[in-house]
Amino acid sequence: MGGGPLAHEPPVVEVRHLTVSYGSVVAVDSVSFTLGFGEAVALVGPNGAGKSSLLRSMAGMESATGEVYVRGKECHHQDWGTHIAYVPQRASARWDLPLTVLDVTVAGRRALTRRWMRPSRDDLDAAREALAQFELVALADRVIGTLSGGQAQRVLLARAMVQEPEVLLLDEPYAGLDIQSSELLSRTLRDMSASNVTVLCALHEIATARDTFPRAIALNQRIISDGPSREVLDDAGIARVFTSNHRADRSP
């Protein structure tokens, strides 16, 4: 699934010396890496390693020093929403609002339009197409608070994909999913990568990281290792990242 940068193109994403701090606590310490066109990468590390902080800072949602470039252009001073879509942890989303699956999905189009505008027919068509991609058409009118964990995760993915992103950042999307939902999610991420969407996915599930993502970045405040997932996440690699002294004191 996925590959590296094309020889004649810059990386899709280049992160340079990204640092995230909360007061005196350094959550992410001068992290640098690149992501290739259509590449799928697992971001692994223990609790408190800074995975969420890294993803949010890449998406422009967290203050940081350093730079994030998309296709060679610094994206934190542009309308980055059309380039990068961020899917938060499912537990952090509001599921108590009286919104339907279609309402939540079409809201993702606001990254492409003026936020105060009512959804257009094109917006609704794009949302319905995304729901079909994630096998959610039958649930379009369902209130989000009644969804299962796997269904809710797919709604968040559909909401991200209507932004037509080049880069998809996911924070612990496998958390709490049953086997069937996890397999569907893995299949969906493979399809996205095959469609040239670059995927960076934070997760704890080591077997899933090895089986679904060709490349893994092991993070523990700093990058501990970066390479083929079956090498980064062999027994020695797992021991190295989970016992590294470079650990953040919190995982916001």
VOGU-3710 file (C-alpha; in Angstrom, 3 decimals, decimal comma):
1> mgggplahep> 0,000/0,000/0,000  1,437/3,320/-1,058  4,952/4,334/-2,001  7,585/7,045/-1,683  7,872/10,435/-3,385  8,014/10,428/-7,158  11,525/11,151/-8,439  10,507/14,352/-10,224  8,338/15,732/-7,441  8,981/17,071/-3,943
11> pvvevrhltv> 7,526/15,032/-1,075  3,812/15,564/-0,566  4,553/16,488/3,063  7,792/17,660/4,597  7,981/18,280/8,348  11,015/20,250/9,486  12,099/20,467/13,133  8,536/20,542/14,458  8,431/21,181/18,212  5,328/21,345/20,402
21> sygsvvavds> 5,572/22,534/24,004  3,087/23,062/26,817  4,798/25,418/29,215  7,994/23,683/30,276  6,864/20,303/28,921  8,142/19,414/25,451  5,635/17,027/23,839  7,291/16,844/20,404  10,996/17,605/20,130  12,373/18,813/16,766
31> vsftlgfgea> 10,740/16,124/14,627  11,532/15,969/10,887  10,304/13,537/8,221  8,727/13,390/4,759  5,654/11,612/3,404  5,438/10,426/-0,175  2,680/10,566/-2,761  -0,019/8,030/-1,800  2,095/6,677/1,045  0,484/5,050/4,089
41> valvgpngag> 2,432/5,407/7,335  1,726/4,223/10,869  2,701/6,562/13,710  3,355/4,453/16,798  4,544/5,089/20,322  3,516/4,798/23,961  0,987/7,010/25,713  2,555/10,422/26,225  4,796/10,059/23,170  3,365/13,175/21,485
51> kssllrsmag> 1,475/11,472/18,639  -1,696/13,558/19,011  0,276/16,763/19,431  2,254/16,013/16,274  -0,858/15,365/14,188  -2,691/18,436/15,457  0,309/20,660/14,856  0,651/19,315/11,302  -3,008/20,166/10,741  -2,513/23,718/12,021
61> mesatgevyv> -4,614/23,079/15,135  -1,773/23,252/17,669  0,847/25,945/18,168  4,305/24,742/17,215  7,695/25,867/16,032  9,192/24,457/12,855  7,607/24,122/9,431  5,156/21,872/7,612  5,292/21,925/3,806  2,717/20,435/1,443
71> rgkechhqdw> 4,006/20,024/-2,116  6,864/22,371/-1,352  4,737/25,183/0,083  4,630/26,125/3,749  1,041/25,301/4,669  0,491/26,929/8,042  0,214/30,354/6,449  -2,272/29,257/3,793  -5,744/27,784/3,594  -4,358/24,410/4,618
81> gthiayvpqr> -7,826/22,858/4,960  -7,896/22,036/1,272  -4,659/20,040/1,597  -4,809/18,293/4,969  -7,777/16,612/6,622  -7,550/15,679/10,297  -9,656/12,962/11,931  -9,581/13,303/15,737  -9,939/10,534/18,259  -13,520/9,335/18,193
91> asarwdlplt> -13,869/9,844/21,946  -13,099/13,563/21,594  -15,942/14,234/19,115  -19,402/15,429/20,187  -21,860/12,585/19,728  -24,619/14,111/21,875  -25,669/16,711/19,303  -28,967/16,253/17,407  -27,212/15,841/14,052  -27,645/13,189/11,410
101> vldvtvagrr> -24,888/11,265/9,664  -25,471/13,374/6,538  -25,285/16,621/8,577  -21,891/15,674/10,016  -20,513/14,494/6,684  -21,544/17,543/4,663  -20,035/19,803/7,354  -16,641/18,697/6,077  -17,258/20,725/2,915  -16,857/23,931/4,925
111> altrrwmrps> -13,119/23,650/4,410  -13,782/24,272/0,705  -16,491/26,938/0,988  -17,421/29,935/3,099  -18,448/28,635/6,487  -21,671/30,637/6,654  -23,049/29,340/3,357  -25,736/26,667/3,239  -24,609/23,400/1,651  -25,012/23,435/-2,120
121> rddldaarea> -26,289/20,566/-4,226  -22,656/19,772/-5,078  -21,838/19,650/-1,352  -24,716/17,257/-0,677  -23,792/15,092/-3,659  -20,177/14,910/-2,425  -21,371/13,951/1,059  -23,628/11,206/-0,274  -20,794/9,896/-2,440  -18,539/9,729/0,627
131> laqfelvala> -21,246/7,930/2,590  -21,492/5,375/-0,206  -17,708/4,907/-0,144  -17,890/4,054/3,556  -21,060/1,935/3,330  -23,118/4,485/5,252  -25,886/5,425/2,797  -28,527/3,531/4,760  -27,564/5,503/7,875  -27,648/8,994/6,306
141> drvigtlsgg> -30,681/10,081/8,365  -29,603/8,330/11,574  -28,817/10,574/14,569  -25,102/10,274/15,297  -25,583/9,446/18,973  -27,161/6,112/18,022  -24,181/4,816/16,019  -21,835/1,999/16,939  -18,128/2,701/17,350  -17,273/1,386/13,905
151> qaqrvllara> -20,076/3,361/12,260  -19,040/6,547/14,049  -15,434/6,129/12,916  -16,553/5,755/9,317  -18,626/8,943/9,600  -15,516/10,844/10,713  -13,620/9,444/7,731  -16,403/10,397/5,332  -16,437/13,910/6,782  -12,700/14,180/6,170
161> mvqepevlll> -12,822/12,855/2,627  -15,422/15,372/1,388  -12,667/17,958/1,901  -10,867/16,294/-1,033  -7,566/16,254/0,892  -4,170/15,258/-0,388  -3,142/14,228/3,124  -5,217/12,418/5,753  -4,140/12,501/9,411  -5,880/10,039/11,746
171> depyagldiq> -5,607/9,906/15,519  -6,202/6,424/16,968  -9,006/5,437/14,550  -8,817/1,759/15,564  -9,433/2,405/19,259  -12,427/0,437/20,514  -13,331/-1,138/17,166  -14,382/-4,762/16,829  -12,567/-7,062/14,403  -15,021/-6,550/11,549
181> ssellsrtlr> -14,895/-2,760/11,847  -11,090/-2,805/12,084  -10,832/-4,887/8,921  -13,191/-2,527/7,078  -11,150/0,470/8,237  -7,898/-1,138/7,067  -9,442/-1,922/3,691  -10,700/1,656/3,389  -7,276/3,110/4,182  -5,680/0,848/1,562
191> dmsasnvtvl> -8,202/2,129/-0,990  -7,416/5,734/-0,063  -3,709/5,153/-0,478  -4,329/3,489/-3,833  -6,267/6,633/-4,814  -3,140/8,722/-4,062  -4,249/10,079/-0,690  -1,279/10,191/1,686  -2,195/8,674/5,062  -0,494/9,174/8,447
201> calheiatar> -2,237/7,185/11,162  -1,471/7,198/14,889  -2,285/3,882/16,519  -1,379/1,518/19,351  -2,237/-1,714/17,568  1,195/-3,069/16,600  -0,122/-6,006/14,546  -2,383/-3,672/12,573  0,500/-1,267/11,982  2,658/-4,088/10,611
211> dtfpraialn> -0,077/-5,638/8,469  -1,752/-2,512/7,069  0,984/0,115/6,768  4,186/-0,524/4,786  6,084/2,154/6,730  6,129/3,058/10,416  7,448/6,050/12,312  8,153/5,239/15,966  7,760/8,370/18,089  8,627/8,930/21,712
221> qriisdgpsr> 8,890/12,711/21,892  11,532/12,383/19,167  11,609/9,985/16,224  13,144/6,757/17,485  13,041/4,924/14,147  11,510/5,293/10,699  11,377/2,630/8,006  9,569/-0,524/6,847  6,993/-1,352/9,483  8,093/-4,971/9,882
231> evlddagiar> 11,595/-3,761/10,740  10,631/-0,779/12,893  8,115/-2,934/14,773  10,050/-6,152/15,224  10,654/-7,293/18,812  13,803/-5,224/19,215  12,184/-2,144/17,668  9,147/-2,337/19,922  11,369/-2,637/22,981  13,431/0,344/21,845
241> vftsnhradr> 10,524/2,743/21,315  8,621/1,728/24,432  11,671/2,015/26,702  13,238/5,154/25,197  14,140/7,918/27,626  12,726/10,538/25,230  9,221/10,577/26,587  6,708/13,382/26,844  5,168/13,932/30,250  1,662/14,252/28,873
251> sp> -0,439/13,365/25,830  -2,867/16,231/25,356
//
